């Protein structure tokens, strides 16, 4: 029991010291070594006669740059889709129908749109439901 008491007292005596060590400010990063900056770089020294020759040489005159005209924007065009034949619901060719999108055609005679399904190399109109007329 006495050992346990001494051990507890020793731990309690050391605890404030370890807490105080954690609360101290960290040392400055330059405390262990001096701060030195690199010397400024200087261009290599040239002979005075070389400098005079470079200064005396005149630059060739440049022709005045003409401003280039802005290129005209080309209109965006859809790529030409291959003409695919369109057949009516009975399988007969219908030249008066035009495909508007995949799976849709416009009957130019009546200005009505119809659904289609792929059929061979072309499209075939799906007959409307019986009660839709």
Secondary structure, DSSP 4 states (H G I P E B T S, - for coil): -HHHHHHHHHHHHHHHHHHHHHHSPPPPTTSSS---PPPPP-PPP--HHHHHHHHHSPPPPPPPPPPPPPPPPPPP-PPPPPP--EE-TTS-B-TTEEEEETTEEEETTTTEEEEEEEETTEEEEPPPPGGG-
